[in-house]
Amino acid sequence: MTRVFQQNFPKPKIISKTYYFCYPILQIMKKQFTIFFFLLPFITFSQTIVTLDECQQWAIQQSSANVQKELNAQLLKVKLDDAASHMFPTLEINGHVSYQSQVPQLPLSLGVDKLSKDHYGVYLDFQQVLFAGNKLQHGRRYERMMNNSEIDKLNLSINELKEKIIAMYLNMLILDKQISLLSSVENTINEQLSQLMKLLESGIVYGNTVAHLELEALKIEQQKRELVSTKESLIASLSIITGKELRTAIFEVPKAPAIQRDIPSSRLEFSIFEYSKKGLEYQRKFFFANSLPSFTFFASGGYGRPSFNFFSNQFEWSYIAGIKFNVPIVAWAKTVGVGNIINLQKKILESKERDFEKSNNIAIEEKWNEIQKIENLIVLDEQITEKHKSITETSKIQLLNGIITAYDFIKQQNDELQSLINQEVHLMQLLKAKFEFLALKGEL
């Protein structure tokens, strides 16, 4: 008898045609939403506002000077330990094996054995400097002084980096403003073209007028592309220096820094000159310390033949301890010569410092006068641009009414554009001049 096994299969579900139609669309939407979710942080960053201070801080973090400052602190510790190395105790193991052709001969009646010609010895020697003419203090102070000078030199290179960032940042803002102004003029010309095309169709104006404006629109587009290319190059350079991707960032116009004319300059160069002069003084004291007496404690002990008892012919233990001193007598001439060299080097430094101070004061006065001149130009710029705007508005109506030619309108439009560009350039030049004034005062 044959058995038939039955398997229960689930009932097939009837799926509507709408599902088959919508399913691919839902899958695509799901993928797009996933991509959007992962790209959201990048989209958010692209809308980030970047400031001049942030660019400077990022550039400083990426600079080698910042790394060198950290290494310089470690180097100072090593140099301070090296300057004190002569004050550390010394412990040595010394030995000898020797043979000599003759030894002292004493009468046998004295009961002294015949001395051996072969000598052996192993000794442990210890020394500790007690006083070395204050070379330790002067040496360590000299190293600290030179380290401070090196740090100031690194800070000086950081300030130069800041000035470079400021120049790039402001030049980029000038280009951005020029592009914006050109776009505004382009929109105006396109509006005029739209109206003139209607008049051309009605036979009121000639085709030559429209052609002139179309040519001007092409020239403006050409200028915009050139400026955009230059701006992108500056942003790329800024991205490399800061280590940040800035191609899609929005750059904020910095506020004009407050400046004061009468405060003294605190440039790092003056600090470097001062450290150099103090370093020479510590060098003088260090060399003078070489002419002072020095005292050293010593101790030595060991095993050998002969021992400190020279007449004993046996292997014996022996030791010695005491204090020795050294007083230089003929070293004064060298100390005086070094002193004269340091005096001359100090005079050279003072002469260089005076020259630098003089040139810096001249640069400060020139920069102050430049700031005053630019501020006066900006006042006139505002009046000039207002006049040009008024004339341009009148020229628009005159062009449509055929009173002036397209050439006259383009000339007036270019004059207004140039006045606006001059105004923006002067504003950025004022910002740059004020930052440069701060750099000359040592307050950047």
Helices and strands as residue ranges (DSSP letters): H 17-46, E 49-50, H 52-62, H 64-83, G 85-87, E 90-99, G 108-110, E 118-131, H 135-201, H 207-242, E 250-251, H 268-289, E 294-305, E 316-326, H 332-400, H 406-441
